[in-house]
Amino acid sequence: MDSGRRIVTFTTDFGTADGYVGAMKGVVARLAPDAALVDVAHDVAAQDVVGGALGLAAAAPFFPAGTVHVAVVDPGVGGARAEVVVSGAGGQVFVGPDNGLLSLAAATPRRTFRIAAARFRAATVSPTFHGRDVFAVAAGRIAAGAAVEDAGPELAALAELPLPPPGDAAGEVIHVDRFGNLVTNIVIDLGPPPASSAARVATPAGTVEAPLCRTYGDVAPGALVAYVGSANLVEIAVRDGSAAERLGAGRGAAVRLVPKAPAP
């Protein structure tokens, strides 16, 4: 890839069956024909702003400075939330609704601008498809060389997700991934896990414990396991299965790290 070529990524809950993603890519390609267009994810659960934010945050740090990330998980489309461009630390740019979706990926310090300038929006904007008529247009303009400051007035802050703050011993499930793994907000730096620890999870049937291990292969098929995921967050899984289905637990379930029960 040419060193001066801009990358534009796309993260949505649109799926790929209806042409919505293709329409967005077409707008960007028309405005910035030299841009490289990269899909991050389009199978975010419908209207799942938290899931989209976590997915974007997992991928964005690995793109080079200058990348423009378009994210659209927007249950409030056409409503009061702003449409924004965010210039994050490290030189990456984020475009999407101001509903918390961008807040995990756009590293601080950051600056947020409302997309108000006419050239950053389509001449006619559909009230239900801002992905095509606002966010793709803004991303295409920026990928073609426009300054983020030209999008419109600067806002005082970017909307944050209503997530519980990260903890180091107690927390809760904040996301269930497509494998049924329970992702918590308990933070542990990557490294060998404490061999004497377990994760205690509250379920509708009572509490259960999963040993804190290094990876899935440290337990037998079908067994519960807790581990530190790639985002340094404690996760609970069933090897070769779904922890969400096994435990009947989901977002909001309480989780606590405890001493592992001694073997009988």
KOLMARVEX-628921 format. One record per atom (N, C-alpha, C): residue number from 1; residue in three letters; atom name; x, y, z. Coordinates in pm, whole numbers. Each point is the difference from the previous one (the first is absolute). Layout:
<sites>
   num   residuo   atomo       xx       yy       zz
   NUM       ALA      CA        X        Y        Z
...
</sites>
This chain:
<sites>
   num   residuo   atomo       xx       yy       zz
     1       MET       N       84     -120        0
     1       MET      CA      -84      120        0
     1       MET       C       88      124        0
     2       ASP       N      -39       97      -80
     2       ASP      CA       73      126       -5
     2       ASP       C       -5       67      137
     3       SER       N      113       55       48
     3       SER      CA        9       54      135
     3       SER       C      -94      118       21
     4       GLY       N      -42       67     -109
     4       GLY      CA      -89      114       15
     4       GLY       C     -148      -35      -13
     5       ARG       N      -33     -126      -18
     5       ARG      CA     -138      -42      -22
     5       ARG       C      -75       -7      132
     6       ARG       N     -114       65        9
     6       ARG      CA      -79       -2      123
     6       ARG       C      -82     -128        8
     7       ILE       N      -18      -48      122
     7       ILE      CA      -85     -116       27
     7       ILE       C     -130       49       60
     8       VAL       N     -112      -54      -46
     8       VAL      CA     -130       27       60
     8       VAL       C      -59     -134       43
     9       THR       N      -33      -14      129
     9       THR      CA      -59     -124       48
     9       THR       C     -149       19       26
    10       PHE       N      -72     -113        7
    10       PHE      CA     -145        3       18
    10       PHE       C      -39     -101      108
    11       THR       N      -74       46       99
    11       THR      CA      -55      -85      106
    11       THR       C     -148       34       12
    12       THR       N      -88      -99      -21
    12       THR      CA     -143       26        4
    12       THR       C      -75     -121       54
    13       ASP       N     -130       20       22
    13       ASP      CA      -91     -110       29
    13       ASP       C      -89      -28     -120
    14       PHE       N       45       38     -119
    14       PHE      CA      -83      -10     -121
    14       PHE       C       -7     -140      -59
    15       GLY       N       96      -87       31
    15       GLY      CA       10     -124      -74
    15       GLY       C       46       30     -143
    16       THR       N       -2     -104      -83
    16       THR      CA       48       18     -138
    16       THR       C     -105      -41     -104
    17       ALA       N     -123      -21       42
    17       ALA      CA     -101      -52      -93
    17       ALA       C      -78      108      -74
    18       ASP       N        2      124       51
    18       ASP      CA      -93       99      -51
    18       ASP       C       62      114      -81
    19       GLY       N      129        0      -16
    19       GLY      CA       63      103      -81
    19       GLY       C       32      128       73
    20       TYR       N      -30        9      130
    20       TYR      CA       25      123       73
    20       TYR       C      151       29       11
    21       VAL       N       77     -102       31
    21       VAL      CA      145       19        8
    21       VAL       C       56       38     -136
    22       GLY       N      -49      -66     -105
    22       GLY      CA       47       32     -135
    22       GLY       C      -28      144      -37
    23       ALA       N     -115       52       41
    23       ALA      CA      -32      140      -29
    23       ALA       C       99       94       69
    24       MET       N       33      -29      126
    24       MET      CA       96       83       72
    24       MET       C      137       -4      -68
    25       LYS       N       43     -119      -38
    25       LYS      CA      129      -13      -67
    25       LYS       C        0       74     -134
    26       GLY       N     -111       -4      -70
    26       GLY      CA       -8       71     -127
    26       GLY       C       17      149       17
    27       VAL       N      -60       56      106
    27       VAL      CA       15      143       27
    27       VAL       C      145       34       28
    28       VAL       N       66      -79       86
    28       VAL      CA      140       28       32
    28       VAL       C       88      -16     -124
    29       ALA       N      -24     -105      -79
    29       ALA      CA       80      -22     -120
    29       ALA       C      -14      112     -101
    30       ARG       N     -118       59       -8
    30       ARG      CA      -21      111      -93
    30       ARG       C       76      125       45
    31       LEU       N       -1       24      131
    31       LEU      CA       64      121       53
    31       LEU       C      151      -16       19
    32       ALA       N       44     -122       29
    32       ALA      CA      143      -26       25
    32       ALA       C       38     -127      -75
    33       PRO       N       12        6     -132
    33       PRO      CA       20     -121      -80
    33       PRO       C      128      -76       31
    34       ASP       N       97       65       61
    34       ASP      CA      125      -69       33
    34       ASP       C       -1      -65      137
    35       ALA       N     -107       17       77
    35       ALA      CA       -4      -55      135
    35       ALA       C      -13     -152       -3
    36       ALA       N       61      -63       98
    36       ALA      CA      -18     -144       19
    36       ALA       C     -115      -21       97
    37       LEU       N     -100      -79      -40
    37       LEU      CA     -120      -22       80
    37       LEU       C        8     -135       69
    38       VAL       N      -10        1      134
    38       VAL      CA       22     -120       81
    38       VAL       C     -122      -23       89
    39       ASP       N      -53     -122        0
    39       ASP      CA     -110      -36       89
    39       ASP       C       55      -45      134
    40       VAL       N      -49       58      109
    40       VAL      CA       32      -49      134
    40       VAL       C     -105     -102       42
    41       ALA       N     -129       39        0
    41       ALA      CA     -108      -93       33
    41       ALA       C     -132       59      -46
    42       HIS       N      -88      -87      -51
    42       HIS      CA     -135       42      -35
    42       HIS       C     -106      -90       63
    43       ASP       N       44      -94       85
    43       ASP      CA      -95      -89       67
    43       ASP       C      -12       32      148
    44       VAL       N       28      125       37
    44       VAL      CA      -34       45      134
    44       VAL       C     -150      -21       19
    45       ALA       N      -39      -47      117
    45       ALA      CA     -144      -22       25
    45       ALA       C      -76      130      -21
    46       ALA       N     -119      -10      -58
    46       ALA      CA      -78      119      -34
    46       ALA       C      -21       90      121
    47       GLN       N       31      128      -17
    47       GLN      CA      -15      104      102
    47       GLN       C       91      -19      122
    48       ASP       N       98      -89       -9
    48       ASP      CA       88      -26      115
    48       ASP       C      118       97       -1
    49       VAL       N      -22      118       56
    49       VAL      CA      104      103       -2
    49       VAL       C      123      -45       79
    50       VAL       N      -21      -66      114
    50       VAL      CA      114      -46       81
    50       VAL       C       82     -102      -78
    51       GLY       N      -67      -97      -63
    51       GLY      CA       73      -99      -78
    51       GLY       C       78       62     -114
    52       GLY       N      -60       97      -68
    52       GLY      CA       71       69     -108
    52       GLY       C      119       77       52
    53       ALA       N      -16       66      114
    53       ALA      CA      110       78       58
    53       ALA       C      115      -90       39
    54       LEU       N      -30     -116       58
    54       LEU      CA      106      -92       39
    54       LEU       C       72      -57     -123
    55       GLY       N      -77      -33     -105
    55       GLY      CA       62      -52     -121
    55       GLY       C       91      102      -66
    56       LEU       N      -46      124      -10
    56       LEU      CA       83      105      -60
    56       LEU       C      124       24       84
    57       ALA       N      -15        2      132
    57       ALA      CA      115       24       87
    57       ALA       C      102     -113       -8
    58       ALA       N      -46     -121      -28
    58       ALA      CA       92     -112      -12
    58       ALA       C       86        8     -125
    59       ALA       N      -54       62     -106
    59       ALA      CA       71        2     -128
    59       ALA       C       77      129      -25
    60       ALA       N      -56      114       41
    60       ALA      CA       55      129      -41
    60       ALA       C      147       21       37
    61       PRO       N       48      -42      117
    61       PRO      CA      139       30       34
    61       PRO       C      104      -61      -94
    62       PHE       N      -41      -96      -80
    62       PHE      CA       94      -69      -87
    62       PHE       C        7       60     -140
    63       PHE       N      -76      106      -24
    63       PHE      CA        7       71     -128
    63       PHE       C       97      117       11
    64       PRO       N       59       41     -112
    64       PRO      CA       98      108        4
    64       PRO       C      -65      137       21
    65       ALA       N       83       94       42
    65       ALA      CA      -44      138       11
    65       ALA       C      -56       45     -134
    66       GLY       N     -104       82        5
    66       GLY      CA      -64       47     -121
    66       GLY       C     -120      -82      -43
    67       THR       N      -20     -117       63
    67       THR      CA     -116      -82      -34
    67       THR       C     -128       72       41
    68       VAL       N     -102      -11      -84
    68       VAL      CA     -133       55       30
    68       VAL       C      -93     -117       27
    69       HIS       N      -57       -5      120
    69       HIS      CA      -90     -108       39
    69       HIS       C     -144       49       -3
    70       VAL       N      -83      -61      -84
    70       VAL      CA     -142       30       -3
    70       VAL       C      -73     -109       79
    71       ALA       N      -78       41      100
    71       ALA      CA      -74      -96       81
    71       ALA       C     -146       43        7
    72       VAL       N      -90      -95      -27
    72       VAL      CA     -143       30        2
    72       VAL       C      -74     -113       70
    73       VAL       N      -30       20      126
    73       VAL      CA      -98      -79       75
    73       VAL       C      -84      107       67
    74       ASP       N     -117       27      -55
    74       ASP      CA      -63      129       23
    74       ASP       C     -151      -12       20
    75       PRO       N      -43      -59      112
    75       PRO      CA     -144      -13       20
    75       PRO       C      -73      133        9
    76       GLY       N       71      110       26
    76       GLY      CA      -62      132        7
    76       GLY       C       15       80     -127
    77       VAL       N       22      -66     -114
    77       VAL      CA       22       72     -125
    77       VAL       C     -114       98      -27
    78       GLY       N       39      122      -38
    78       GLY      CA      -99      102      -28
    78       GLY       C      -50       73      121
    79       GLY       N       46      -40      119
    79       GLY      CA      -45       63      123
    79       GLY       C       94      109       49
    80       ALA       N        5       18      132
    80       ALA      CA       71      115       57
    80       ALA       C      151      -20        7
    81       ARG       N       50     -123       -3
    81       ARG      CA      145      -19       10
    81       ARG       C       71       66     -118
    82       ALA       N      119       49       24
    82       ALA      CA       76       70     -104
    82       ALA       C       66     -100      -94
    83       GLU       N       34       47     -120
    83       GLU      CA       88      -75      -89
    83       GLU       C      138       65       12
    84       VAL       N      105      -80       24
    84       VAL      CA      128       58       38
    84       VAL       C      117      -61      -76
    85       VAL       N      106       80       -2
    85       VAL      CA      133      -43      -40
    85       VAL       C       90       20      121
    86       VAL       N       79     -102       33
    86       VAL      CA       87        7      118
    86       VAL       C      144      -21      -44
    87       SER       N       86       92       39
    87       SER      CA      143      -14      -22
    87       SER       C       61      -54      129
    88       GLY       N       43     -126       -4
    88       GLY      CA       51      -65      120
    88       GLY       C      150        4        9
    89       ALA       N       53      -31      118
    89       ALA      CA      144      -10       18
    89       ALA       C       55     -105      -95
    90       GLY       N      121       24      -49
    90       GLY      CA       60      -94      -93
    90       GLY       C      -34       28     -145
    91       GLY       N      -76      107      -27
    91       GLY      CA      -24       40     -138
    91       GLY       C     -111      -73      -71
    92       GLN       N      -81      -78       71
    92       GLN      CA     -112      -67      -65
    92       GLN       C     -126       85       13
    93       VAL       N      -91      -19      -95
    93       VAL      CA     -122       79       -7
    93       VAL       C     -120      -95        6
    94       PHE       N     -104       39       72
    94       PHE      CA     -119      -82       19
    94       PHE       C     -123       81      -41
    95       VAL       N      -87      -64      -76
    95       VAL      CA     -120       66      -52
    95       VAL       C     -120      -85       35
    96       GLY       N     -102       62       62
    96       GLY      CA     -119      -77       32
    96       GLY       C      -94       78       90
    97       PRO       N     -101      -67       54
    97       PRO      CA      -95       66       89
    97       PRO       C       61       24      138
    98       ASP       N      -41      107       64
    98       ASP      CA       50       33      133
    98       ASP       C      -90      -67      105
    99       ASN       N        7     -133        4
    99       ASN      CA      -83      -78       92
    99       ASN       C       82      -93       88
   100       GLY       N      131       25        9
   100       GLY      CA       90      -86       75
   100       GLY       C       77      -98      -85
   101       LEU       N      -42      -21     -124
   101       LEU      CA       60     -100      -89
   101       LEU       C      149       24      -22
   102       LEU       N       42      125       -6
   102       LEU      CA      139       33      -33
   102       LEU       C       87       17      125
   103       SER       N      -60       -1      117
   103       SER      CA       71       47      120
   103       SER       C      110      -93       47
   104       LEU       N      -11     -131      -24
   104       LEU      CA      105      -92       44
   104       LEU       C      119        0      -95
   105       ALA       N      -25       21     -128
   105       ALA      CA      107       -8     -100
   105       ALA       C       75      131      -17
   106       ALA       N      -68      112       15
   106       ALA      CA       62      131      -23
   106       ALA       C       82       39      124
   107       ALA       N      128      -28       -7
   107       ALA      CA       86       20      117
   107       ALA       C       13      148       34
   108       THR       N       10       27      128
   108       THR      CA       20      137       48
   108       THR       C      149       33        2
   109       PRO       N       36      128      -13
   109       PRO      CA      -89      115      -22
   109       PRO       C      -60       -4     -141
   110       ARG       N     -122       51      -10
   110       ARG      CA      -71       -3     -127
   110       ARG       C      -82      127      -15
   111       ARG       N      -36       30     -124
   111       ARG      CA      -85      115      -30
   111       ARG       C     -119      -49      -81
   112       THR       N     -117       56       29
   112       THR      CA     -124      -46      -61
   112       THR       C      -67      116      -73
   113       PHE       N      -41      -26     -124
   113       PHE      CA      -63      103      -84
   113       PHE       C     -134      -51      -52
   114       ARG       N     -102       84       10
   114       ARG      CA     -130      -34      -57
   114       ARG       C        8        9     -153
   115       ILE       N      -58      -96      -70
   115       ILE      CA       -1        2     -146
   115       ILE       C     -114       92      -45
   116       ALA       N       35      125      -27
   116       ALA      CA     -100      100      -36
   116       ALA       C       25       63     -136
   117       ALA       N      126        3      -44
   117       ALA      CA       33       66     -127
   117       ALA       C      -67      -73     -116
   118       ALA       N      -52       77      -94
   118       ALA      CA      -75      -58     -111
   118       ALA       C       82      -99      -80
   119       ARG       N      129       26      -22
   119       ARG      CA       80      -90      -84
   119       ARG       C       31     -132       70
   120       PHE       N      -26       -9      130
   120       PHE      CA       21     -124       74
   120       PHE       C     -129      -82       11
   121       ARG       N     -105       44      -69
   121       ARG      CA     -129      -68        1
   121       ARG       C      -53       -7     -143
   122       ALA       N      -83      -98      -27
   122       ALA      CA      -63       -7     -132
   122       ALA       C      -96      116      -18
   123       ALA       N      -27       36     -125
   123       ALA      CA      -91      110      -26
   123       ALA       C     -139      -28       57
   124       THR       N      -42     -125       -5
   124       THR      CA     -124      -43       62
   124       THR       C       33     -114       96
   125       VAL       N      -35       16      126
   125       VAL      CA       34      -99      102
   125       VAL       C     -124      -78       40
   126       SER       N        5     -132      -20
   126       SER      CA     -108      -85       47
   126       SER       C       -2        1      153
   127       PRO       N     -116       15       62
   127       PRO      CA       -6       -2      146
   127       PRO       C       30     -136       61
   128       THR       N        1     -105      -83
   128       THR      CA       25     -135       53
   128       THR       C      130      -62      -50
   129       PHE       N       78       73      -82
   129       PHE      CA      124      -59      -52
   129       PHE       C      113      103        6
   130       HIS       N       33       41      121
   130       HIS      CA      113       91       19
   130       HIS       C      133      -67      -32
   131       GLY       N        4     -134        5
   131       GLY      CA      123      -69      -37
   131       GLY       C       44       36     -140
   132       ARG       N      -93        5      -92
   132       ARG      CA       31       33     -140
   132       ARG       C       11      151      -22
   133       ASP       N      -96       75       56
   133       ASP      CA      -15      141      -39
   133       ASP       C       77       98       88
   134       VAL       N       48      -46      116
   134       VAL      CA       79       88       87
   134       VAL       C      136      -62       29
   135       PHE       N        2     -117       60
   135       PHE      CA      127      -55       47
   135       PHE       C       93      -41     -115
   136       ALA       N      -54      -61     -104
   136       ALA      CA       84      -38     -114
   136       ALA       C       50      124      -73
   137       VAL       N      -85      101      -13
   137       VAL      CA       44      124      -66
   137       VAL       C      112       66       80
   138       ALA       N      -18       11      131
   138       ALA      CA      104       61       83
   138       ALA       C      130      -80       -8
   139       ALA       N      -11     -133        6
   139       ALA      CA      120      -83       -7
   139       ALA       C       69       16     -134
   140       GLY       N      -77        4     -108
   140       GLY      CA       59       18     -132
   140       GLY       C       71      133      -14
   141       ARG       N      -60      105       52
   141       ARG      CA       65      133       -6
   141       ARG       C      132       -1       76
   142       ILE       N       -1      -59      119
   142       ILE      CA      122       -1       81
   142       ILE       C      106      -88      -66
   143       ALA       N      -40     -116      -54
   143       ALA      CA       96      -87      -68
   143       ALA       C       59       68     -122
   144       ALA       N      -74       92      -60
   144       ALA      CA       49       74     -117
   144       ALA       C       83      122       38
   145       GLY       N       12       28      130
   145       GLY      CA       90      107       42
   145       GLY       C      -62      112       80
   146       ALA       N     -132        0       20
   146       ALA      CA      -63      107       77
   146       ALA       C       41       -9      146
   147       ALA       N        7      112       67
   147       ALA      CA       35        4      142
   147       ALA       C     -123      -32       84
   148       VAL       N       21      -72      110
   148       VAL      CA     -114      -35       86
   148       VAL       C      -66      126       56
   149       GLU       N       79      105       21
   149       GLU      CA      -54      125       56
   149       GLU       C     -102       65      -93
   150       ASP       N        6      -36     -129
   150       ASP      CA      -93       59      -97
   150       ASP       C     -138      -63        3
   151       ALA       N      -15     -109       77
   151       ALA      CA     -130      -69        3
   151       ALA       C     -107       84       66
   152       GLY       N       38       82       98
   152       GLY      CA      -99       80       70
   152       GLY       C       51       42      136
   153       PRO       N      -86       54       85
   153       PRO      CA       43       54      128
   153       PRO       C       53     -109       94
   154       GLU       N       96       39       83
   154       GLU      CA       55      -94       97
   154       GLU       C      -95      -14      117
   155       LEU       N      -16     -124       47
   155       LEU      CA      -85      -29      114
   155       LEU       C       85      -13      126
   156       ALA       N      -61       21      113
   156       ALA      CA       75       -1      126
   156       ALA       C       48     -140       35
   157       ALA       N      -75     -104      -38
   157       ALA      CA       37     -136       39
   157       ALA       C      -68      -99      -93
   158       LEU       N       52     -121        2
   158       LEU      CA      -59     -112      -74
   158       LEU       C      -85      -81       97
   159       ALA       N     -116      -44      -44
   159       ALA      CA      -86      -82       87
   159       ALA       C       70     -130       37
   160       GLU       N      -11      -37      127
   160       GLU      CA       62     -123       50
   160       GLU       C     -106     -109       12
   161       LEU       N       46     -124       -3
   161       LEU      CA      -90     -112       24
   161       LEU       C      -36       -9      148
   162       PRO       N     -122      -39       31
   162       PRO      CA      -37      -16      141
   162       PRO       C       48     -134       55
   163       LEU       N      132      -20       -1
   163       LEU      CA       58     -125       49
   163       LEU       C       52       19      142
   164       PRO       N       -2     -105       81
   164       PRO      CA       62       11      132
   164       PRO       C      150       18      -17
   165       PRO       N       64       73       91
   165       PRO      CA      145       20      -12
   165       PRO       C       74     -132       16
   166       PRO       N      116      -15      -65
   166       PRO      CA       77     -124       13
   166       PRO       C       36      -27      146
   167       GLY       N        0     -127       36
   167       GLY      CA       41      -40      134
   167       GLY       C      118      -95       -6
   168       ASP       N       54      -35      117
   168       ASP      CA      113      -93        1
   168       ASP       C      -30     -127       79
   169       ALA       N     -117      -11       62
   169       ALA      CA      -36     -122       71
   169       ALA       C     -149      -31      -13
   170       ALA       N      -81      103      -18
   170       ALA      CA     -145      -20      -11
   170       ALA       C      -53       86     -113
   171       GLY       N      -98      -50      -70
   171       GLY      CA      -59       74     -111
   171       GLY       C     -122      -70      -51
   172       GLU       N      -23       10     -131
   172       GLU      CA     -117      -60      -60
   172       GLU       C       26      -29     -147
   173       VAL       N      -87      -80      -58
   173       VAL      CA        8      -29     -144
   173       VAL       C      -47      123      -77
   174       ILE       N       83       44      -94
   174       ILE      CA      -37      117      -81
   174       ILE       C      -29      -37     -145
   175       HIS       N       29     -125      -38
   175       HIS      CA      -20      -38     -140
   175       HIS       C        0     -152       -9
   176       VAL       N      -80      -52      -92
   176       VAL      CA        2     -142      -35
   176       VAL       C       40       -9     -146
   177       ASP       N      113      -66      -28
   177       ASP      CA       48       -4     -138
   177       ASP       C      -71     -111      -77
   178       ARG       N       33      -12     -128
   178       ARG      CA      -73      -92      -87
   178       ARG       C       22     -147       37
   179       PHE       N      103      -29       82
   179       PHE      CA       24     -136       46
   179       PHE       C      -72      -30      131
   180       GLY       N      -69      101       55
   180       GLY      CA      -64      -19      129
   180       GLY       C       92       23      118
   181       ASN       N      119       56      -25
   181       ASN      CA       90       33      109
   181       ASN       C      -49      125       72
   182       LEU       N       11        2      132
   182       LEU      CA      -44      112       82
   182       LEU       C      118       92       27
   183       VAL       N       -2      119      -58
   183       VAL      CA      108       96       14
   183       VAL       C      -34       93      116
   184       THR       N       90       10       98
   184       THR      CA      -25       83      118
   184       THR       C       80      129       -7
   185       ASN       N      -23       88       98
   185       ASN      CA       79      122       11
   185       ASN       C      111      -12      104
   186       ILE       N       35     -122       38
   186       ILE      CA      110      -23       93
   186       ILE       C      131       -2      -78
   187       VAL       N       91       86       37
   187       VAL      CA      124       19      -76
   187       VAL       C      114      -73       69
   188       ILE       N       73      -80      -77
   188       ILE      CA      125      -62       45
   188       ILE       C       99       11     -115
   189       ASP       N      118       50       24
   189       ASP      CA      101        7     -105
   189       ASP       C       32     -139      -50
   190       LEU       N       23      -10     -132
   190       LEU      CA       36     -129      -58
   190       LEU       C      124      -57       67
   191       GLY       N        0     -128       21
   191       GLY      CA      111      -68       67
   191       GLY       C      -53     -124       66
   192       PRO       N       84      -76       69
   192       PRO      CA      -47     -122       67
   192       PRO       C     -107       35      103
   193       PRO       N     -118      -62       -7
   193       PRO      CA     -105       30       97
   193       PRO       C       32      -57      136
   194       PRO       N      -54       56      107
   194       PRO      CA       21      -57      133
   194       PRO       C      -57     -141        6
   195       ALA       N       86      -97       30
   195       ALA      CA      -43     -140       -4
   195       ALA       C     -104      -32      106
   196       SER       N       -9       83      103
   196       SER      CA      -91      -29      110
   196       SER       C     -132       74      -12
   197       SER       N      -29       61     -115
   197       SER      CA     -120       81      -14
   197       SER       C     -105      -66      -87
   198       ALA       N     -124       46       22
   198       ALA      CA     -112      -43      -82
   198       ALA       C      -92      119      -19
   199       ALA       N      -87      -10     -101
   199       ALA      CA     -101      103      -22
   199       ALA       C     -134      -56       45
   200       ARG       N      -64       70       92
   200       ARG      CA     -132      -41       49
   200       ARG       C     -105       82      -73
   201       VAL       N      -93      -68      -66
   201       VAL      CA     -100       65      -85
   201       VAL       C     -138      -22       59
   202       ALA       N      -77      109       10
   202       ALA      CA     -138      -11       46
   202       ALA       C      -88      -41     -118
   203       THR       N      -77     -108       17
   203       THR      CA      -90      -49     -105
   203       THR       C     -141      -14       59
   204       PRO       N     -100      -17      -84
   204       PRO      CA     -136      -19       53
   204       PRO       C      -12     -120       93
   205       ALA       N       89      -99      -14
   205       ALA      CA       -6     -120       83
   205       ALA       C       92        7      121
   206       GLY       N       67      113       20
   206       GLY      CA       96       13      108
   206       GLY       C      138       33      -53
   207       THR       N       98        5       89
   207       THR      CA      135       35      -44
   207       THR       C       77     -125      -43
   208       VAL       N       85       19     -100
   208       VAL      CA       89     -106      -47
   208       VAL       C      141       57       -8
   209       GLU       N       97      -88        6
   209       GLU      CA      139       44       -7
   209       GLU       C       69      -64     -120
   210       ALA       N       84       81      -65
   210       ALA      CA       83      -46     -111
   210       ALA       C      145       26       36
   211       PRO       N       89      -99       -9
   211       PRO      CA      141       25       32
   211       PRO       C       61      101      -95
   212       LEU       N       83       88       55
   212       LEU      CA       69       99      -83
   212       LEU       C      123      -65      -60
   213       CYS       N       -1      -19     -131
   213       CYS      CA      106      -71      -71
   213       CYS       C       60       89     -107
   214       ARG       N       98      -56      -73
   214       ARG      CA       67       76     -105
   214       ARG       C      -81        2     -127
   215       THR       N      -65     -113      -35
   215       THR      CA      -73       -9     -126
   215       THR       C      -97     -117        7
   216       TYR       N      -83      -13     -104
   216       TYR      CA     -104     -104       -2
   216       TYR       C       58     -140       15
   217       GLY       N      117      -23      -61
   217       GLY      CA       58     -133        0
   217       GLY       C       46      -49      136
   218       ASP       N       -6       88      101
   218       ASP      CA       41      -41      135
   218       ASP       C     -109      -76       73
   219       VAL       N     -119      -12      -60
   219       VAL      CA     -107      -78       62
   219       VAL       C      -52     -101     -101
   220       ALA       N      -76      -96       50
   220       ALA      CA      -54     -105      -87
   220       ALA       C     -115       54      -84
   221       PRO       N      -28      -63     -114
   221       PRO      CA     -116       39      -79
   221       PRO       C     -127        1       83
   222       GLY       N      -78      107      -14
   222       GLY      CA     -124       12       74
   222       GLY       C       13       64      136
   223       ALA       N      124       28       44
   223       ALA      CA       21       58      133
   223       ALA       C       -5      152       -5
   224       LEU       N      -41       60      112
   224       LEU      CA        6      145       15
   224       LEU       C      143       45       20
   225       VAL       N       32      116      -53
   225       VAL      CA      134       56       18
   225       VAL       C       -9      152       -2
   226       ALA       N       80       64       83
   226       ALA      CA       18      146       -4
   226       ALA       C      142       26      -46
   227       TYR       N       18      109      -70
   227       TYR      CA      132       32      -54
   227       TYR       C        5      150      -26
   228       VAL       N      121       50      -26
   228       VAL      CA       17      141      -34
   228       VAL       C        1       10     -152
   229       GLY       N     -100       70      -56
   229       GLY      CA      -11       12     -144
   229       GLY       C       99       99      -58
   230       SER       N       -5       16     -132
   230       SER      CA       99       83      -69
   230       SER       C      -12      147       34
   231       ALA       N     -112       43       59
   231       ALA      CA      -17      139       42
   231       ALA       C       31       18      148
   232       ASN       N       65     -101       63
   232       ASN      CA       36        3      142
   232       ASN       C     -122       -6       91
   233       LEU       N     -112      -47      -51
   233       LEU      CA     -121      -15       80
   233       LEU       C      -24     -147       30
   234       VAL       N      -43      -29      123
   234       VAL      CA      -32     -138       36
   234       VAL       C     -125      -44      -77
   235       GLU       N        6     -119      -58
   235       GLU      CA     -112      -58      -72
   235       GLU       C      -29     -138       55
   236       ILE       N     -125      -42      -11
   236       ILE      CA      -40     -133       44
   236       ILE       C      -54      -75     -121
   237       ALA       N       46     -122      -19
   237       ALA      CA      -37      -78     -117
   237       ALA       C      -28     -144       39
   238       VAL       N      -59      -72      -92
   238       VAL      CA       -8     -145        6
   238       VAL       C       83      -52     -116
   239       ARG       N       98      -83       31
   239       ARG      CA       80      -53     -111
   239       ARG       C      -90      -80      -95
   240       ASP       N        7       35     -126
   240       ASP      CA      -79      -63     -105
   240       ASP       C     -150       21       20
   241       GLY       N      -38      107       69
   241       GLY      CA     -141       26       21
   241       GLY       C      -26      147       30
   242       SER       N     -118       31       49
   242       SER      CA      -42      136       28
   242       SER       C      -25       19      149
   243       ALA       N       76       88       63
   243       ALA      CA      -23       29      142
   243       ALA       C     -134       69       20
   244       ALA       N      -39       85      -94
   244       ALA      CA     -128       70       15
   244       ALA       C     -115     -100        3
   245       GLU       N        4     -101      -86
   245       GLU      CA     -106     -100       -2
   245       GLU       C        9      -91      123
   246       ARG       N      119      -42       35
   246       ARG      CA       17      -92      113
   246       ARG       C      -48       63      130
   247       LEU       N       37      126       21
   247       LEU      CA      -27       65      128
   247       LEU       C     -129       81        0
   248       GLY       N      -56       27     -118
   248       GLY      CA     -117       87       -5
   248       GLY       C       33      141       45
   249       ALA       N      125       41      -18
   249       ALA      CA       48      130       47
   249       ALA       C       28       89     -119
   250       GLY       N      -12      131       20
   250       GLY      CA       26       95     -105
   250       GLY       C       48      131       56
   251       ARG       N      -15      105      -78
   251       ARG      CA       47      132       38
   251       ARG       C      -61       41      135
   252       GLY       N       86       47       90
   252       GLY      CA      -45       42      132
   252       GLY       C       20     -103      108
   253       ALA       N       31     -126      -35
   253       ALA      CA       22     -103      101
   253       ALA       C      123       34       84
   254       ALA       N      -12      -14      131
   254       ALA      CA      111       34       90
   254       ALA       C      108     -106       -7
   255       VAL       N      126       45        3
   255       VAL      CA      116      -89       -5
   255       VAL       C      100       48      105
   256       ARG       N       61      -93       71
   256       ARG      CA      101       36       99
   256       ARG       C      113     -102       -6
   257       LEU       N      124       47       10
   257       LEU      CA      114      -90       12
   257       LEU       C       14      -42      145
   258       VAL       N       14     -130       22
   258       VAL      CA        6      -56      135
   258       VAL       C      109     -105        4
   259       PRO       N       43      -40      120
   259       PRO      CA       94     -113        8
   259       PRO       C      -65     -126      -55
   260       LYS       N       76      -75      -77
   260       LYS      CA      -53     -123      -59
   260       LYS       C      -28     -103      107
   261       ALA       N     -115      -66       -8
   261       ALA      CA      -35     -101       98
   261       ALA       C       99     -116       -9
   262       PRO       N       41      -57      115
   262       PRO      CA       95     -111       -4
   262       PRO       C      -63     -124      -64
   263       ALA       N       84      -79      -64
   263       ALA      CA      -49     -122      -63
   263       ALA       C      -50      -95      107
   264       PRO       N     -109      -73      -27
   264       PRO      CA      -52      -93      100
   264       PRO       C       94     -117       22
</sites>
